[in-house]
Amino acid sequence: MKVNRSRKYVVDNLQYALNPKSIAVVGASRYNGKVGFKVIEGLLNWGYKGKIYPVNPRAEKVHGFDAYPTVQDIPHDVDLVFIAVPAHIVKSVLEDCVAKKAKIVVIATSAFKEIGRGDLQNQLTQYCRDHKLPMIGPNLVGMGSPYLHFNCGFIPYLPIEGPVAMISQSGANLLAALGTSQKDHFGMSFFVGLGNKADVDFCEFISYAGVDDNTKCLAVYIEGLDSPEAFIDACKSVNKPIVTIKVGGSKIGVKAAFAHTASENEGTTDKFYDEVFEKAGAIRATTWQEFLDVSLALGLQPPLQGDNIVMITNGGGSGLLSCDHFERCGLPLHELSEISPGLAGRIRAYMPMFGSPLNPVDISGTASPIQYKGAFHQAIRDPKVHGILGSICPTAVTDVGAVVDIVIELHEMYKHLNKPFIMECQGGEECQEAIMKLRDHGIPAYPTAEQSVNAMIALYKYGQIKKSK
């Protein structure tokens, strides 16, 4: 159901969705294959320290905890109620939640509007709104935060700590992002699946993320916007970068999105969403990989204040891929002589005579760590340079690890200049290890030229958005 703006009581209570002192799990099960079993297992395995109250009228104990027939029978206060029971039982559970004065409710249960039972979903939503009980869901996978050691849902693992808040309608894609977080060091502050988002909407989690200390960038996966105006207002009120990806716009995707999360896209177009995101000051990604890549960059690096980007590489091919992609994306590189008189001469001191001091700067395949350090040092220190893109191609003489250590050292030394520093490491296992180490030190790093260019362009777009506010 539509909301016209972020509701204060909802935003205030979202803290209990990610940091509750007590949780009631309705549908708690003694059987390993059930969602109600996995919810409690996940809470325990990932270090939740609050109180857990299983609700199961046919059990005395679940996971070693005393079980209760209903939420009302719990003799203690309850912050969060997680519901994993059949759809026809949910209304009675919500009545118990209201009577118990729970702070927030999460409905994992499916079989609502997405299968044509919109009236039932709306009835439950209106009941929650009438009693000012924020409801997340239904039809979702869960939520959590690595900073809070909180894993609530049927979710196999937490992401690593980092700057990106992931707000997603899709549980499957959210789980994919959590796996990417562990595998590729894509750090998250918190994550939430909204499912059908019958009550709590994007705008309210955006408002919450806007004041969350651990969140530096918001990544929002959208299948349908019921309240474009509320979305725009929430985004404009947040002084943090926001990346969106909108799916379900193709002819068959319209039907698939409704069947998945009851998202309605009839009568909307890509142009419509382009306009919404432009008004919101959000950066739109068009592929899942771009969505992840630019979210990471915006979470780790400052905005790019101008278009004077210097690329330094030991591989001419990497440089050509990059400069062509910059131009395709409408942000062509400038030659060093156009950026800053004398910069090319200063960098030439750190390359062989057959290197190229244009832009990209090719310090050649024989480049040593000292030559990398000198070239980076000259580019970063130049006041006319706005951002640095470095590239490593692992030749037989390239010491990838030593170059990575130099990049980390220089990034720390010159962080106060607020110049974005992005790395591309194209190669095998040693480059994958380099990417992970760089990301762990706050430097966005990628395995391809196009990914690193997309990240830098997003930083430029965000710089322009900030200037226009």
Backbone torsions as a table, in degrees:
resi	resn	phi	psi	omega
1	MET	NA	145.8	-172.5
2	LYS	-70.9	144.1	168.1
3	VAL	-119.6	145.0	-177.7
4	ASN	-87.5	-21.9	179.6
5	ARG	-165.1	166.6	175.2
6	SER	-60.5	130.0	179.1
7	ARG	-93.3	129.5	-174.6
8	LYS	-59.9	-42.2	-177.5
9	TYR	-65.1	-30.9	177.2
10	VAL	-70.9	-51.5	-179.0
11	VAL	-58.9	-42.2	179.4
12	ASP	-61.6	-35.5	-176.6
13	ASN	-86.7	-7.6	-180.0
14	LEU	-65.4	-20.8	175.6
15	GLN	-57.7	-31.1	-178.4
16	TYR	-78.3	-12.0	174.9
17	ALA	-79.0	-22.6	-176.6
18	LEU	-120.5	-15.6	-178.2
19	ASN	-144.5	54.5	-178.9
20	PRO	-78.6	150.2	174.5
21	LYS	-84.7	-19.0	179.8
22	SER	-150.7	145.3	-177.6
23	ILE	-133.7	130.9	168.7
24	ALA	-103.0	127.0	178.8
25	VAL	-107.0	105.0	-178.2
26	VAL	-88.9	120.9	-171.5
27	GLY	100.0	15.5	176.7
28	ALA	-57.4	134.7	-172.4
29	SER	-124.5	153.7	174.8
30	ARG	-90.8	-1.0	-173.4
31	TYR	-109.2	130.3	-170.7
32	ASN	-57.8	-31.0	-176.0
33	GLY	-82.1	-1.9	-175.7
34	LYS	-94.9	147.4	178.2
35	VAL	-57.8	-42.0	-178.6
36	GLY	-63.6	-21.6	172.4
37	PHE	-78.8	-45.7	-175.7
38	LYS	-66.1	-32.0	179.7
39	VAL	-61.4	-49.2	-179.5
40	ILE	-69.1	-39.3	177.4
41	GLU	-58.0	-44.2	179.7
42	GLY	-65.1	-40.7	177.5
43	LEU	-59.0	-45.1	-177.8
44	LEU	-70.7	-45.3	-175.1
45	ASN	-64.6	-29.5	-175.0
46	TRP	-104.1	12.1	165.3
47	GLY	94.7	19.9	177.6
48	TYR	-63.8	130.4	-174.6
49	LYS	-103.7	-5.0	-178.2
50	GLY	-80.3	-172.7	-179.2
51	LYS	-85.8	139.3	178.8
52	ILE	-119.4	125.9	-179.4
53	TYR	-121.4	99.5	175.5
54	PRO	-68.0	139.7	175.6
55	VAL	-117.3	112.2	-179.3
56	ASN	-157.5	109.9	-175.5
57	PRO	-68.5	-10.7	-177.5
58	ARG	-109.1	13.4	-179.4
59	ALA	-138.7	145.1	174.8
60	GLU	-91.7	-31.3	-179.8
61	LYS	-134.4	141.7	171.3
62	VAL	-137.8	124.2	-177.3
63	HIS	55.9	28.0	179.5
64	GLY	85.4	-4.3	178.7
65	PHE	-95.6	149.2	172.1
66	ASP	-62.0	133.5	178.4
67	ALA	-102.0	153.1	-176.5
68	TYR	-124.9	146.4	-178.9
69	PRO	-64.3	-38.4	-179.7
70	THR	-142.6	168.6	176.2
71	VAL	-61.8	-37.5	-179.3
72	GLN	-64.3	-24.2	-178.0
73	ASP	-79.2	-10.0	178.7
74	ILE	-70.3	124.4	-174.0
75	PRO	-85.5	22.3	-178.0
76	HIS	-138.3	165.8	176.0
77	ASP	-66.3	148.8	179.3
78	VAL	-128.0	124.1	177.2
79	ASP	-83.5	-53.9	-173.4
80	LEU	-119.9	134.3	172.9
81	VAL	-114.8	120.3	178.4
82	PHE	-104.6	119.9	-172.2
83	ILE	-107.6	122.5	177.5
84	ALA	-136.4	64.0	177.9
85	VAL	-129.7	165.0	-180.0
86	PRO	-55.6	153.0	-171.8
87	ALA	-58.5	-35.2	-174.8
88	HIS	-72.5	-12.5	-179.9
89	ILE	-94.6	-16.4	-169.8
90	VAL	-59.0	-39.8	-176.7
91	LYS	-58.8	-44.3	-179.5
92	SER	-65.7	-33.6	177.0
93	VAL	-66.2	-42.5	178.7
94	LEU	-62.1	-37.6	177.4
95	GLU	-62.0	-40.1	176.1
96	ASP	-64.4	-38.7	-179.9
97	CYS	-63.5	-42.0	178.6
98	VAL	-64.3	-45.8	179.3
99	ALA	-61.8	-34.6	-179.1
100	LYS	-80.0	-11.4	-176.7
101	LYS	60.5	43.2	174.1
102	ALA	-63.8	152.9	-177.1
103	LYS	-81.4	-33.9	-175.9
104	ILE	-160.3	152.1	-179.4
105	VAL	-129.1	142.5	178.7
106	VAL	-122.7	127.0	-179.2
107	ILE	-111.9	108.1	177.4
108	ALA	-80.8	-22.4	-175.4
109	THR	-54.9	138.8	174.8
110	SER	-100.0	-166.6	178.5
111	ALA	75.1	47.8	174.8
112	PHE	-120.4	-125.3	-173.6
113	LYS	-60.8	-29.6	-176.5
114	GLU	-65.4	-17.0	175.1
115	ILE	-115.6	20.8	175.1
116	GLY	94.9	6.5	-179.5
117	ARG	-100.3	54.8	-178.1
118	GLY	-67.9	-34.2	179.7
119	ASP	-62.8	-43.0	178.6
120	LEU	-62.8	-45.4	178.9
121	GLN	-60.3	-43.4	-179.4
122	ASN	-65.7	-36.9	177.9
123	GLN	-62.3	-44.3	179.4
124	LEU	-65.4	-40.8	-179.8
125	THR	-63.3	-46.6	-179.6
126	GLN	-63.8	-37.1	177.4
127	TYR	-61.3	-44.9	179.3
128	CYS	-64.3	-40.8	-179.9
129	ARG	-68.2	-37.8	178.9
130	ASP	-61.5	-29.6	-177.7
131	HIS	-107.4	12.0	178.8
132	LYS	49.4	46.9	174.9
133	LEU	-110.7	101.4	-178.7
134	PRO	-59.9	134.0	-178.8
135	MET	-121.1	123.7	175.8
136	ILE	-101.0	130.2	-177.9
137	GLY	110.0	-153.5	-1.5
138	PRO	-78.2	-172.1	172.2
139	ASN	67.2	56.9	-178.2
140	LEU	-137.1	169.4	-176.6
141	VAL	-97.0	-29.4	178.8
142	GLY	140.0	-163.9	-178.2
143	MET	-155.5	169.7	178.5
144	GLY	177.5	176.1	178.5
145	SER	-151.5	126.8	176.9
146	PRO	-67.8	-30.5	179.3
147	TYR	-65.9	-29.9	-177.1
148	LEU	-102.3	2.9	-178.2
149	HIS	53.6	44.3	-172.0
150	PHE	-121.1	116.4	178.6
151	ASN	-129.1	102.8	-172.8
152	CYS	-122.0	103.9	-179.1
153	GLY	148.5	-168.2	174.1
154	PHE	-99.3	73.0	-171.5
155	ILE	-122.2	126.2	-172.3
156	PRO	-73.9	-23.5	-177.3
157	TYR	-161.1	163.3	174.0
158	LEU	-92.2	156.5	171.9
159	PRO	-76.2	172.7	171.7
160	ILE	-80.4	158.4	179.3
161	GLU	-64.9	141.3	-179.9
162	GLY	-177.0	-166.6	-168.1
163	PRO	-94.9	-8.1	-167.6
164	VAL	-101.2	125.3	170.8
165	ALA	-91.9	122.4	-178.3
166	MET	-103.2	116.2	179.4
167	ILE	-115.7	112.6	-167.6
168	SER	-135.8	138.5	170.3
169	GLN	-77.2	-31.7	-176.3
170	SER	-88.2	124.8	174.1
171	GLY	-72.1	-39.3	-178.1
172	ALA	-63.2	-46.3	179.9
173	ASN	-69.7	-32.2	175.0
174	LEU	-63.3	-44.9	177.6
175	LEU	-62.6	-36.6	176.2
176	ALA	-62.1	-40.8	178.6
177	ALA	-66.0	-36.5	177.9
178	LEU	-65.2	-39.4	176.0
179	GLY	-65.4	-41.0	176.4
180	THR	-61.7	-37.1	179.5
181	SER	-58.3	-47.3	-179.2
182	GLN	-71.2	-42.5	-174.7
183	LYS	-73.8	-41.1	-172.5
184	ASP	-116.9	14.2	176.1
185	HIS	57.0	49.4	172.4
186	PHE	-93.2	98.3	-170.3
187	GLY	-79.3	138.7	-179.7
188	MET	-123.1	149.6	173.6
189	SER	-88.9	-46.6	171.9
190	PHE	-157.6	168.7	176.9
191	PHE	-144.4	152.4	177.5
192	VAL	-150.8	137.1	170.2
193	GLY	-96.0	127.8	-179.0
194	LEU	-96.1	-18.8	-179.9
195	GLY	56.3	-127.0	-178.7
196	ASN	-75.2	-10.5	-178.5
197	LYS	40.7	54.4	-178.8
198	ALA	-65.5	-34.1	-178.7
199	ASP	-120.0	-80.1	179.5
200	VAL	-61.3	126.2	-172.7
201	ASP	-111.2	174.3	177.4
202	PHE	-51.5	-45.2	-172.5
203	CYS	-57.1	-33.8	-176.2
204	GLU	-77.9	-37.7	175.0
205	PHE	-72.4	-30.3	174.1
206	ILE	-63.9	-44.5	177.8
207	SER	-61.7	-40.5	178.8
208	TYR	-64.2	-46.3	-179.9
209	ALA	-63.0	-29.6	-179.3
210	GLY	-61.9	-26.0	-179.2
211	VAL	-111.8	4.8	178.0
212	ASP	-78.8	123.7	-173.9
213	ASP	-63.0	-31.7	-176.4
214	ASN	-82.9	-13.4	-177.0
215	THR	-91.8	124.5	177.0
216	LYS	-112.2	-17.5	179.2
217	CYS	-149.7	143.3	177.9
218	LEU	-107.6	129.7	176.7
219	ALA	-115.2	116.6	-170.1
220	VAL	-120.5	114.5	177.7
221	TYR	-96.1	121.9	-170.9
222	ILE	-122.1	130.0	170.2
223	GLU	-103.4	-25.0	175.9
224	GLY	-165.9	142.7	177.5
225	LEU	-110.4	111.8	175.1
226	ASP	-76.8	-28.4	-171.6
227	SER	-131.0	73.6	-179.6
228	PRO	-57.0	-38.8	-178.3
229	GLU	-64.9	-42.9	178.7
230	ALA	-65.2	-37.7	177.2
231	PHE	-62.0	-47.8	-179.4
232	ILE	-60.5	-47.4	-178.4
233	ASP	-61.8	-42.0	-179.7
234	ALA	-65.0	-44.3	-179.9
235	CYS	-62.4	-42.2	-178.4
236	LYS	-66.7	-24.0	-179.4
237	SER	-84.1	-8.8	-176.1
238	VAL	-100.6	126.7	179.7
239	ASN	-95.2	52.3	178.5
240	LYS	-143.1	152.4	178.6
241	PRO	-66.4	142.9	179.8
242	ILE	-127.3	126.4	177.9
243	VAL	-113.1	133.8	179.8
244	THR	-122.2	152.4	165.2
245	ILE	-135.1	127.3	-177.7
246	LYS	-113.3	123.6	179.6
247	VAL	-118.9	173.1	177.9
248	GLY	86.2	22.7	-178.7
249	GLY	-97.0	-13.1	179.6
250	SER	-73.7	168.2	-175.4
251	LYS	-57.3	-48.1	179.9
252	ILE	-83.4	-23.1	179.2
253	GLY	-64.0	-30.1	177.5
254	VAL	-59.0	-45.3	179.0
255	LYS	-70.9	-39.7	-178.4
256	ALA	-65.0	-38.4	179.9
257	ALA	-65.6	-38.2	178.7
258	PHE	-67.5	-42.0	-179.2
259	ALA	-68.3	-24.2	-177.4
260	HIS	-85.3	-56.8	-176.2
261	THR	-131.1	21.7	179.0
262	ALA	58.8	28.5	-178.5
263	SER	-82.6	132.7	-176.9
264	GLU	-103.0	122.1	-178.0
265	ASN	-125.8	5.5	178.7
266	GLU	-60.0	131.7	176.8
267	GLY	85.5	-2.5	176.6
268	THR	-103.6	159.1	-179.1
269	THR	-135.0	169.4	174.4
270	ASP	-60.3	-38.2	178.5
271	LYS	-61.1	-40.4	178.0
272	PHE	-58.7	-46.5	-178.9
273	TYR	-71.5	-33.3	173.5
274	ASP	-56.6	-43.6	-179.3
275	GLU	-67.2	-40.8	177.9
276	VAL	-60.3	-47.6	-176.9
277	PHE	-69.0	-34.2	176.5
278	GLU	-65.0	-44.4	177.5
279	LYS	-63.2	-34.7	-178.1
280	ALA	-76.1	-16.3	-174.2
281	GLY	73.3	30.0	179.6
282	ALA	-104.5	149.0	178.9
283	ILE	-95.7	124.6	-176.4
284	ARG	-95.9	126.1	171.8
285	ALA	-97.6	152.3	-178.0
286	THR	-110.8	-14.5	175.9
287	THR	-128.1	157.6	-179.3
288	TRP	-61.3	-41.6	-179.2
289	GLN	-64.1	-42.6	177.3
290	GLU	-62.9	-40.3	178.0
291	PHE	-54.8	-47.7	179.5
292	LEU	-70.0	-45.2	-175.5
293	ASP	-61.1	-47.7	-174.9
294	VAL	-76.3	-30.5	175.7
295	SER	-61.7	-43.3	179.3
296	LEU	-62.3	-46.2	-179.1
297	ALA	-61.8	-44.9	-178.1
298	LEU	-68.5	-26.0	177.4
299	GLY	-79.0	-24.7	-174.6
300	LEU	-102.7	-27.5	-170.3
301	GLN	-120.9	156.9	176.2
302	PRO	-72.8	162.4	177.5
303	PRO	-66.2	152.2	176.9
304	LEU	-82.4	122.8	-171.8
305	GLN	-85.0	-13.4	179.5
306	GLY	-160.3	-175.1	-175.0
307	ASP	-104.0	16.7	177.4
308	ASN	-87.6	84.7	-178.1
309	ILE	-102.6	132.2	177.1
310	VAL	-112.0	125.8	175.9
311	MET	-105.7	131.3	178.7
312	ILE	-123.4	124.3	-174.0
313	THR	-143.7	158.4	170.8
314	ASN	-103.6	11.0	-179.6
315	GLY	-131.8	114.7	-179.5
316	GLY	-61.9	-36.5	-179.8
317	GLY	-64.4	-41.2	176.7
318	SER	-61.4	-40.7	178.5
319	GLY	-63.1	-40.0	-179.8
320	LEU	-68.6	-42.8	175.6
321	LEU	-57.6	-41.5	-176.8
322	SER	-69.1	-49.6	-175.8
323	CYS	-67.3	-31.9	175.8
324	ASP	-66.6	-40.1	-178.9
325	HIS	-70.9	-37.1	173.9
326	PHE	-55.6	-45.8	-177.1
327	GLU	-69.0	-39.8	177.4
328	ARG	-59.3	-33.4	-177.3
329	CYS	-88.9	5.3	174.6
330	GLY	84.1	17.6	178.7
331	LEU	-134.6	69.0	-175.2
332	PRO	-65.2	145.7	175.9
333	LEU	-70.7	150.2	174.2
334	HIS	-103.4	147.2	174.0
335	GLU	-64.3	153.6	-177.9
336	LEU	-57.7	-37.1	-178.6
337	SER	-64.1	-27.6	177.4
338	GLU	-80.7	-26.1	-178.2
339	ILE	-79.7	-49.1	-174.6
340	SER	-158.7	117.2	178.2
341	PRO	-58.2	132.5	177.8
342	GLY	92.7	-15.6	-178.2
343	LEU	-64.5	-42.4	179.4
344	ALA	-60.4	-42.1	179.6
345	GLY	-64.3	-40.1	-179.7
346	ARG	-67.7	-37.4	179.6
347	ILE	-74.4	-30.8	-178.3
348	ARG	-59.0	-26.0	178.9
349	ALA	-63.1	-14.9	-176.7
350	TYR	-114.3	28.8	177.1
351	MET	-145.8	157.5	176.1
352	PRO	-69.9	167.7	-175.7
353	MET	-63.6	-22.2	179.9
354	PHE	-91.9	5.3	174.3
355	GLY	-74.8	171.4	-177.5
356	SER	-122.6	116.6	179.7
357	PRO	-92.9	33.4	177.5
358	LEU	-83.1	-127.0	172.1
359	ASN	-164.8	108.0	13.4
360	PRO	-64.7	147.7	176.1
361	VAL	-88.9	116.3	-179.3
362	ASP	-99.7	102.8	-180.0
363	ILE	-87.6	9.3	169.5
364	SER	83.0	159.8	-177.8
365	GLY	-67.5	-11.6	178.1
366	THR	-95.9	9.4	-173.6
367	ALA	-58.9	134.6	177.8
368	SER	-95.1	165.2	174.8
369	PRO	-56.3	-35.6	179.5
370	ILE	-65.3	-40.0	178.7
371	GLN	-67.3	-41.5	174.2
372	TYR	-57.2	-47.0	-176.6
373	LYS	-61.5	-44.1	-179.4
374	GLY	-63.9	-44.3	-178.8
375	ALA	-66.1	-46.6	177.2
376	PHE	-60.1	-43.7	-177.5
377	HIS	-58.3	-45.3	-179.0
378	GLN	-66.3	-39.5	-179.0
379	ALA	-69.3	-45.4	-176.7
380	ILE	-64.7	-39.7	-175.1
381	ARG	-73.5	-20.0	-177.1
382	ASP	-71.2	122.4	-176.4
383	PRO	-65.8	-18.0	180.0
384	LYS	-83.4	-12.8	-178.7
385	VAL	-88.4	130.9	-176.7
386	HIS	-98.8	-28.0	-177.8
387	GLY	-158.3	155.9	-177.1
388	ILE	-121.3	131.4	170.9
389	LEU	-117.7	114.8	178.6
390	GLY	-103.5	153.1	-179.1
391	SER	-141.3	137.2	176.6
392	ILE	-120.6	125.3	171.2
393	CYS	-115.4	118.1	-169.6
394	PRO	-77.3	85.4	170.6
395	THR	-75.0	175.0	-178.8
396	ALA	-64.8	-20.5	-178.7
397	VAL	-105.4	2.1	-177.7
398	THR	-83.7	124.5	175.5
399	ASP	-94.1	87.2	-173.7
400	VAL	-58.6	-45.7	-178.3
401	GLY	-60.5	-41.2	-179.5
402	ALA	-67.6	-38.7	177.8
403	VAL	-64.6	-41.8	178.3
404	VAL	-60.1	-43.5	179.1
405	ASP	-61.8	-37.6	178.4
406	ILE	-66.9	-43.2	178.7
407	VAL	-59.8	-44.4	179.3
408	ILE	-63.0	-42.4	179.1
409	GLU	-61.8	-47.1	-178.9
410	LEU	-68.3	-37.1	178.1
411	HIS	-60.1	-43.4	178.3
412	GLU	-67.5	-39.7	-176.3
413	MET	-66.4	-37.2	-172.8
414	TYR	-113.4	16.2	-179.3
415	LYS	-57.7	-31.5	-177.2
416	HIS	-65.7	-15.8	179.2
417	LEU	-78.9	-11.1	178.9
418	ASN	56.8	43.8	175.3
419	LYS	-108.7	121.4	179.8
420	PRO	-57.6	140.2	177.7
421	PHE	-128.7	116.9	-179.7
422	ILE	-124.1	144.2	179.9
423	MET	-122.1	145.8	169.7
424	GLU	-118.0	130.0	177.8
425	CYS	-127.9	100.3	-174.9
426	GLN	-104.2	112.9	-178.7
427	GLY	172.7	-148.3	-174.9
428	GLY	-99.7	-139.9	-172.4
429	GLU	-60.5	-38.7	-179.0
430	GLU	-65.0	-31.7	178.0
431	CYS	-75.9	-35.2	175.4
432	GLN	-62.7	-42.2	176.9
433	GLU	-63.5	-38.8	178.6
434	ALA	-63.3	-42.9	179.7
435	ILE	-60.5	-44.3	-179.8
436	MET	-63.3	-42.9	-179.2
437	LYS	-65.6	-42.2	178.7
438	LEU	-62.8	-45.0	179.1
439	ARG	-62.1	-38.2	179.4
440	ASP	-65.2	-19.9	178.4
441	HIS	-104.8	18.3	172.6
442	GLY	84.2	15.3	-178.7
443	ILE	-112.9	115.2	177.4
444	PRO	-62.0	129.9	-178.9
445	ALA	-139.3	144.7	-171.4
446	TYR	-141.8	158.5	-177.8
447	PRO	-88.0	-7.5	-178.8
448	THR	-132.9	158.1	178.9
449	ALA	-62.4	-44.8	-175.7
450	GLU	-62.5	-39.9	179.0
451	GLN	-63.3	-43.9	-178.4
452	SER	-68.4	-37.3	177.3
453	VAL	-66.1	-44.0	178.1
454	ASN	-57.9	-39.2	179.7
455	ALA	-65.0	-44.1	-179.7
456	MET	-66.4	-39.1	179.2
457	ILE	-64.4	-37.6	177.1
458	ALA	-62.6	-39.1	177.1
459	LEU	-65.0	-35.2	176.1
460	TYR	-67.7	-44.9	179.5
461	LYS	-59.7	-41.7	-179.7
462	TYR	-67.8	-34.7	175.0
463	GLY	-61.4	-40.1	177.8
464	GLN	-68.2	-38.4	177.8
465	ILE	-62.0	-44.0	-179.7
466	LYS	-63.5	-38.2	179.0
467	LYS	-66.6	-29.6	-176.8
468	SER	-82.7	-11.6	-178.4
469	LYS	-76.9	NA	NA
